[in-house]
């Protein structure tokens, strides 16, 4: 497809597709904090706890890139 290998397509899809989903998840967390009237501390807790999984995923990719696995 367009002169790309399957590995390149998968890599592009993982990078941009997952990046888009992460941005969408951050919007959902923001909307949840706004609609629940959580306040600053509540919004911080929501972003910290729900965003911790995103941070873990990104950290896993960074470590595997640094170790060249």
PyMOL commands that set and color helices and strands:
alter all, ss='L'
color gray80, all
select helices_A, chain A and resi 6-35+39-66
alter helices_A, ss='H'
color red, helices_A
deselect
rebuild
show_as cartoon
